[in-house]
């Protein structure tokens, strides 16, 4: 009997602890997202939030709007706290009727190291959990999953998912992955309790200073540089902002590792395609005389 009571108390304590955590489907949640897209470069700010409840196939959902990762910007979301899973249903626009509108698992708080999450949305996307960590939010520890993302063309990039907040790109990002033309970044998360700090910070996201950032503060493609063609071939070049007398170019892979360093000497363009042989997503930084800096990205 005593063992039974202790077990029940343990279960109640666990449920109580989970109840104190941030709920992804809290109706007061709002996500601020920066999207940097296309050429010429376009900076957009999107606010993602819940607008109303609805019922579909006998299940209760909340309608979330503002996501930059869904075709219509709308999606149905529900959370099953007993199984610790969040489910979603895409609401397509009329031009993208081929999207799968069946219910999918958006977040599974039971994910384990090495688990693979596969999405089939027009193309094949595979997300592998490479690390599991935790972060303190309002005095309660929340799980953090670090994903290594592999595309159908074998290029890759990484992202994080925070329990209760979602992906640090867009709250619905894993449902429909972005494209190489876009840089998506969660800047700020708020709810009924204000702006909860995240400690330790997760990548770029600390939810305090990140809330004050503007789009131009993000590491993004600069309108005065470009890579042509992109995705790159062996003939691709980084086009500089006019003739540059002296400077340097550093290319980083998706892990933030410098893979190529080049000198700039009295030129308007630098051949880069023949120096990148491994497929993936890359960022570059051009530093010219006077320490003027330009950034951008490309795909191999």
C-alpha positions as CSV (number, residue, x, y, z in Angstrom):
1,X,0.0,0.0,0.0
2,X,2.8,2.4,0.9
3,X,4.6,1.6,-2.3
4,X,1.4,2.3,-4.2
5,X,0.9,5.7,-2.5
6,X,4.5,6.7,-3.2
7,X,4.1,5.7,-6.8
8,X,0.9,7.8,-7.1
9,X,2.6,10.8,-5.4
10,X,5.5,10.5,-7.9
11,X,3.0,10.4,-10.9
12,X,1.2,13.4,-9.5
13,X,4.5,15.3,-9.0
14,X,5.5,14.5,-12.6
15,X,2.2,15.7,-14.0
16,X,2.3,18.8,-11.8
17,X,5.8,19.6,-13.1
18,X,4.7,19.1,-16.7
19,X,1.7,21.3,-16.1
20,X,4.1,24.1,-15.1
21,X,5.9,24.0,-18.4
22,X,5.1,26.2,-21.3
23,X,2.3,24.6,-23.4
24,X,2.7,24.9,-27.2
25,X,-1.0,25.3,-27.5
26,X,-1.4,28.1,-24.9
27,X,-3.8,30.5,-26.6
28,X,-1.7,33.5,-25.5
29,X,1.5,32.3,-27.3
30,X,3.0,34.5,-29.9
31,X,6.1,33.9,-32.0
32,X,7.9,36.7,-33.8
33,X,9.7,35.4,-36.9
34,X,12.1,37.0,-39.4
35,X,12.2,35.8,-43.0
36,X,14.9,36.9,-45.4
37,X,14.1,35.7,-48.9
38,X,14.9,36.0,-52.6
39,X,16.7,38.4,-54.8
40,X,16.6,41.3,-54.4
41,X,16.7,40.5,-50.7
42,X,13.3,40.9,-48.9
43,X,13.1,41.2,-45.1
44,X,9.8,40.3,-43.6
45,X,8.5,40.1,-40.0
46,X,5.7,37.6,-39.2
47,X,3.8,37.3,-36.0
48,X,2.5,33.8,-35.4
49,X,-0.4,33.3,-33.0
50,X,-3.6,31.4,-32.3
51,X,-6.8,32.9,-33.5
52,X,-9.7,30.6,-32.6
53,X,-10.7,27.0,-31.8
54,X,-12.3,24.6,-34.2
55,X,-13.4,20.9,-34.5
56,X,-12.2,18.6,-37.2
57,X,-13.1,14.9,-37.5
58,X,-14.3,15.0,-33.9
59,X,-11.0,16.4,-32.5
60,X,-10.5,19.9,-31.0
61,X,-7.9,22.1,-32.6
62,X,-6.6,25.6,-32.4
63,X,-6.0,27.6,-35.6
64,X,-2.6,29.1,-35.7
65,X,-1.8,31.8,-38.3
66,X,1.3,33.7,-39.4
67,X,3.6,30.8,-40.0
68,X,6.0,31.4,-42.9
69,X,6.4,27.6,-43.4
70,X,2.8,26.7,-44.4
71,X,1.4,27.6,-47.8
72,X,-1.6,29.6,-46.5
73,X,0.0,30.7,-43.3
74,X,-2.6,28.7,-41.4
75,X,-2.5,25.4,-39.6
76,X,-4.6,23.4,-37.2
77,X,-2.8,22.4,-34.0
78,X,-3.8,20.2,-31.0
79,X,-1.8,18.9,-28.0
80,X,-2.2,15.6,-26.2
81,X,-0.6,16.1,-22.8
82,X,-1.0,12.5,-21.8
83,X,1.2,11.3,-24.7
84,X,3.3,14.5,-24.7
85,X,2.7,15.0,-28.4
86,X,1.6,18.0,-30.5
87,X,-0.3,17.3,-33.7
88,X,-0.9,19.5,-36.7
89,X,-2.9,19.7,-39.9
90,X,-1.9,21.9,-42.9
91,X,-4.5,24.2,-44.3
92,X,-3.3,24.6,-47.9
93,X,-4.0,27.5,-50.2
94,X,-5.7,27.0,-53.5
95,X,-2.4,26.9,-55.5
96,X,-0.9,24.1,-53.3
97,X,-3.6,21.5,-53.1
98,X,-1.1,18.7,-53.4
99,X,0.1,19.1,-49.8
100,X,-0.8,16.3,-47.4
101,X,-3.6,17.6,-45.2
102,X,-3.8,14.5,-42.9
103,X,-2.9,14.9,-39.3
104,X,0.8,14.7,-38.5
105,X,2.9,14.7,-35.4
106,X,4.5,18.1,-35.2
107,X,6.4,17.6,-31.9
108,X,6.9,14.4,-29.9
109,X,8.4,15.2,-26.5
110,X,9.3,11.5,-26.2
111,X,12.0,11.8,-29.0
112,X,15.2,9.9,-28.2
113,X,18.8,10.4,-29.4
114,X,19.2,9.0,-32.9
115,X,15.5,9.1,-33.7
116,X,14.7,10.0,-37.3
117,X,11.7,12.1,-38.3
118,X,10.8,11.9,-41.9
119,X,8.6,14.4,-43.8
120,X,7.4,13.9,-47.3
121,X,6.2,17.3,-48.6
122,X,6.7,17.5,-52.4
123,X,10.3,16.4,-51.6
124,X,11.9,14.1,-49.1
125,X,13.2,15.6,-45.8
126,X,14.8,13.6,-43.0
127,X,15.6,15.0,-39.6
128,X,17.9,13.1,-37.2
129,X,18.2,14.0,-33.5
130,X,21.9,14.4,-32.9
131,X,21.8,15.8,-29.4
132,X,19.3,16.2,-26.5
133,X,19.7,18.9,-23.9
134,X,17.6,21.1,-21.6
135,X,17.1,24.7,-20.8
136,X,15.5,26.6,-17.8
137,X,12.4,28.7,-18.6
138,X,10.7,30.4,-15.7
139,X,12.5,28.1,-13.3
140,X,11.3,24.9,-15.0
141,X,13.5,22.7,-17.1
142,X,12.4,22.1,-20.7
143,X,13.8,19.6,-23.1
144,X,15.8,20.7,-26.2
145,X,16.3,18.5,-29.2
146,X,19.1,19.4,-31.7
147,X,18.2,18.1,-35.2
148,X,20.5,17.5,-38.1
149,X,18.5,18.0,-41.2
150,X,19.2,16.1,-44.5
151,X,17.5,17.1,-47.7
152,X,16.7,14.9,-50.7
153,X,19.7,16.3,-52.5
154,X,21.9,15.3,-49.6
155,X,22.5,18.9,-48.5
156,X,21.9,19.5,-44.8
157,X,21.5,22.1,-42.0
158,X,20.7,22.0,-38.3
159,X,18.0,23.4,-36.1
160,X,16.7,23.2,-32.5
161,X,13.3,22.4,-31.0
162,X,12.5,23.6,-27.5
163,X,9.7,21.9,-25.6
164,X,6.7,24.1,-25.4
165,X,8.1,26.8,-27.7
166,X,8.8,24.7,-30.8
167,X,11.4,25.2,-33.5
168,X,13.9,28.1,-33.2
169,X,13.2,28.9,-36.9
170,X,9.4,28.8,-37.1
171,X,6.9,27.1,-34.7
172,X,5.7,24.9,-37.6
173,X,9.1,24.6,-39.4
174,X,9.6,20.9,-39.2
175,X,6.2,20.4,-40.8
176,X,7.2,22.1,-44.0
177,X,11.0,22.7,-44.2
178,X,12.2,25.9,-45.9
179,X,14.3,26.3,-49.0
180,X,17.8,27.5,-49.6
181,X,16.4,30.9,-50.8
182,X,15.0,31.6,-47.4
183,X,16.6,32.3,-44.0
184,X,14.0,31.8,-41.3
185,X,14.7,32.7,-37.7
186,X,12.5,32.8,-34.5
187,X,13.3,36.1,-32.8
188,X,10.9,36.3,-29.9
189,X,8.4,34.2,-28.0
190,X,5.8,35.7,-25.6
191,X,2.8,34.4,-23.7
192,X,0.5,35.5,-20.8
193,X,3.6,35.6,-18.5
194,X,5.5,38.0,-20.7
195,X,8.9,37.2,-22.4
196,X,10.3,34.2,-20.6
197,X,14.1,34.0,-20.6
198,X,15.9,30.9,-21.8
199,X,19.0,29.7,-19.9
200,X,21.2,28.5,-21.3
201,X,20.4,30.1,-24.6
202,X,19.7,27.8,-27.5
203,X,21.8,28.8,-30.5
204,X,20.8,32.3,-31.5
205,X,17.7,32.2,-29.4
206,X,17.8,33.6,-25.8
207,X,14.4,35.4,-25.9
208,X,15.7,38.5,-24.2
209,X,18.2,40.3,-26.5
210,X,16.9,38.4,-29.5
211,X,13.5,40.0,-28.9
212,X,15.1,43.4,-29.6
213,X,16.7,42.4,-32.9
214,X,15.6,43.8,-36.2
215,X,15.8,41.9,-39.5
216,X,18.9,43.9,-40.5
217,X,20.7,42.6,-37.4
218,X,20.4,39.0,-38.5
219,X,23.2,37.1,-40.3
220,X,21.6,37.2,-43.7
221,X,22.2,37.7,-47.4
222,X,23.3,41.3,-48.1
223,X,21.8,43.1,-51.0
224,X,25.3,44.2,-52.2
225,X,26.7,40.7,-52.6
226,X,25.4,37.6,-54.4
227,X,26.4,34.2,-55.6
228,X,25.7,33.4,-59.3
229,X,24.6,30.8,-60.1
230,X,23.0,29.5,-56.9
231,X,22.8,26.5,-56.2
232,X,26.5,26.7,-57.1
233,X,28.3,24.9,-59.9
234,X,32.1,24.8,-60.5
235,X,31.7,28.2,-62.3
236,X,29.8,30.0,-59.5
237,X,31.2,33.3,-58.3
238,X,30.7,35.7,-55.3
239,X,29.8,39.0,-56.8
240,X,31.3,41.9,-54.7
241,X,29.9,45.4,-54.2
242,X,32.0,47.1,-56.8
243,X,35.7,46.8,-57.3
244,X,37.4,45.8,-54.0
245,X,41.0,46.6,-53.6
246,X,41.8,44.4,-50.6
247,X,39.8,42.1,-48.3
248,X,39.0,38.5,-47.5
249,X,36.2,36.0,-47.9
250,X,35.5,33.2,-45.4
251,X,33.0,30.4,-46.2
252,X,31.4,28.5,-43.3
253,X,29.5,25.2,-43.4
254,X,26.3,24.4,-41.6
255,X,28.2,23.6,-38.4
256,X,29.8,27.1,-38.3
257,X,33.2,25.7,-39.4
258,X,35.4,27.8,-41.7
259,X,36.0,25.7,-44.8
260,X,37.5,28.2,-47.3
261,X,39.4,31.4,-46.8
262,X,40.2,33.6,-49.8
263,X,42.0,36.9,-50.4
264,X,40.4,39.7,-52.4
265,X,42.7,41.8,-54.5
266,X,41.4,44.5,-56.8
267,X,38.4,42.6,-58.3
268,X,34.6,42.6,-58.5
269,X,34.1,38.8,-58.3
270,X,35.7,35.7,-56.8
271,X,35.3,32.2,-58.2
272,X,34.0,29.9,-55.4
273,X,32.3,27.0,-57.1
274,X,35.5,25.0,-57.7
275,X,36.4,25.3,-54.0
276,X,33.3,23.7,-52.5
277,X,32.9,20.0,-53.2
278,X,30.7,18.8,-50.4
279,X,27.0,19.2,-50.7
280,X,25.3,21.4,-48.1
281,X,24.2,24.8,-47.0
282,X,27.0,27.5,-46.7
283,X,27.4,31.0,-45.4
284,X,30.1,33.5,-46.4
285,X,31.4,36.7,-45.0
286,X,33.2,39.3,-47.2
287,X,35.4,41.8,-45.2
288,X,36.8,44.7,-47.2
289,X,39.1,47.5,-46.5
290,X,37.8,49.7,-43.7
291,X,36.3,46.5,-42.1
292,X,33.1,46.8,-44.1
293,X,31.4,43.4,-43.9
294,X,28.9,41.6,-46.1
295,X,27.2,38.2,-45.6
296,X,25.3,35.8,-47.7
297,X,24.7,32.1,-48.3
298,X,24.5,29.5,-51.0
299,X,23.8,25.8,-51.6
300,X,26.0,23.2,-53.2
